Structures are given as structure tokens and as C-alpha cells.
Amino acid sequence: MTFRFALAASTALSVLGSAAAFAGPQAEVLHWWTSGGEAKSVAVLQQEFAENGGTWTDMPVAGGGGDAAMTALRARVLSGNAPTAVQLKGPAIQEWYDEGVLADISGVAKAEGWENLLPASIAGHMKCGDTWCAAPVNVHRVDWIWANASILAQNGIEMPTTWDEFNAAAEKLQAAGIIPLAHGGQAWQDATLFETVVLGIGGPAFFQKALVDLDESALKSDTMVAAFDQMRTLRGYVDANFSGRDWNLATAMVMNGEAAFQVMGDWAKGEFLAAGKVPGQDFLCASTPGEGYLYNVDSFAMFKVAGDDNVAGQDLLAKLIMGKNFQKVFNMNKGSIPARTDVALDAFDSCAQLSAADMAASSASGSLLPSYAHGMALYGPQSGAITDVVTAHFNSEMSSADAVAMLVAAVANSR
Ligand code: GAL
């Protein structure tokens, strides 16, 4: 009982002299988990919080990838009324820490031994200076292709292992009157597709240079031109109504046999599973072509708030998030794998097991890479600059050479 929770509770009790004065742990939780699979997953945390005496005030802000949620967060913090707990990840955690608004949850982290339960790469994202400032729930993999199993079988198509194979499969499907690629034309989805293409065409070292280090020679290289060429080719495989479509509706197209493939992180698997679909039977998963693994770790950061009840809520939430059973049940619903290294994966599906095996192999070979599209690699202005170019190219007739020139300029201006 070394947490702020215990301290806050005992302080409240001794100062106020009555148990009734301490209303128990409270948390207002800002997140963007509103699709079927996402809602089912976050419900696990809500339930555990309630079972442990907590009162959860839900603040869902719809919008895949979290752009709308982050806008809502800024407004709340600027008005001096931050939510107690916020779905926040990657360098954005550090950005908020630098603004001096994050709470220190080191008490929970130390008491629960997080240092020994997390891979160093994940722990690194959760620390700010000498303190722990966020709690990780999972590891999502971004570079996945999902497919409708019967469409592939009926058309004699295997899961593609190169982008050329993907293109050949797509041409065949298109000729048969099937939409090859279910895509939602929202900037973050374009970025998701783009980063898997950059990884597949350039390889892990190129991805690191271009989209993590922002090395100018990589950004303006012929390899980057080739990545935009492939984006143009993919643009030809989406249906006419793709613009603005939510990612989970694109997943539903694959599920319902309206489209063959979707390129999306494994939160898409959460949708298939929530609909009762079985991997290997109804749908197939494979990593997008090429080597490497793009990781996206969801986490919650606590904001500095007043009130012992709120502080107790933050500590309870942080403790539950890293709980062993929570990490198992939540991630089986969410499509991801646990952040904790000591959770057995026997009960997880085959795609999750592939994810864990590939993550370990990528970690060993140096090809475990942070997703730029999901806020794990870059600060907001830099990733935003790249995504603007990717979207502008995807939604116009812009040439690959022009896109590359625009990319180099946009990245230079964002520094
Ligand atoms: C990602 C997030 C996932 C999932 C997805 C779609 O950025 O990490 O948990 O929610 O957006 O909303």
C-alpha cells in the first residue's frame, strides 16, 4: 500500500474524520474507443474499475486514430479542466509532460514492479524524465492485411507476400467485379496504408531513416518515389465511396464479402471477433509485404487534477491497467497483445500468436519499429506534415515526384 491511493484515502480519512467524506476512487476517462470491438474492450476496464470501488465517468470522443480526441483534450487542458485519465501514446506523452500537466504515477509503477514486467522499448514510452507518466495496455501491430477467406478461396488467391503479388491479386479481383481494397479515406487511414507500403518497399532500415529519423536523403530518394507509385496503384483498388469512411465500416466490407482486403492495424481483428468471425476460417491475417513490425502501444496518462478521490482513481486505474488478467481479457477483445511479457498467450487466436512471434523476431533483428501513423515515432507537427502530403497525393492526380518534393519541404518546415 505505498500508492498515492492509500495515501490519499488515509489523508482524507484522517483530515476529515469520517469515511463518508472520501467518496472513493473517481476517474473521468477520455478515450476514442467507440467501435464495436473497441467498446467491448474498454468495458472490461470500466467493469474492473467499478468492481474495485471506482466511479468511472466516460468521455468517449469518436474518431479512429484519436485525432478528434486529442483536439478535445487540448481544449480541456487549456480551460484548466483536464480529464483525470487520457488515452495518450508515444511522443505525445512527452509533449504533455513538457507542458507540466502530467501526474507522476511512479508510486504505482514501483510498487507493482512495472520495470520487470515490460520490454524496455515499451517502458521507455511510459517514462518522463525520472518518473513513470503512463500505463500501457497493449501492443497493436499496424502492418497487417485482413482478407475475406471465402473471396480469396473462390478466386484462387493466396495472401500476398509482396506488393506485386498484392497488385496481381487486386487486378484479378477487380476483373471479377470485387472491390479489392476496403479503405476509409480519412487522413490517418491514408497514413496507415502509406507506412506499410514504405516498410514493404523500402525495408526496415529505410523506414527508420525516412519516417523515424526524417533523413532528407531517404525522404527524397527513388525508394520514396516508388512508395508513392504504389499508393497511386492502391488508389485504383478502392471503391468510389471510400472518402471519409470510418475504418470499422471498411472492416465490415471485408467481413460482409463486399471487399477482399483491408490494410489496418489489429484493432480491425477486434471488429471481426466482436462479430463472431473466426480467424483462419472466416477471415485471414498476414503481415503486409516485407520484413519488420510496426508497433503501436496504447497507454493512459494521468493529468494533474485536484482532489483525493481523483488521485485515488488515477492510481487504481494505473494498477488495473497493468493487471495480469486485465491485460489478457482486454487484449483478446481488442485484437492486440499484452504489453506485459508474462501473460500466457495460449488462449489468444492465431493472429495474436503470429504477432507475438514476429514482435520477438523483429526485436532480435532490429526491425521492430514505431508506427509514425499512430503517433509512436514523431512529434505531432512532424507526423502531421507527412500525413498532409500523403493524403493530398492519394486524393489527387499528383505525381510521385511532386509528392516527394512536397514531403521534403513539409518535413523541413515542421522541424
Ligand atoms: C489507434 C489506436 C487503437 C485503435 C485505432 C482506431 O490509433 O491505437 O487502439 O483505437 O486507433 O481507433
Boltz pocket constraint, residues with backbone or C-beta under 6 A from the ligand:
constraints:
  - pocket:
      binder: B
      contacts: [[A, 32], [A, 33], [A, 38], [A, 63], [A, 64], [A, 65], [A, 66], [A, 140], [A, 247], [A, 267], [A, 296], [A, 297], [A, 298], [A, 374]]
      max_distance: 6.0
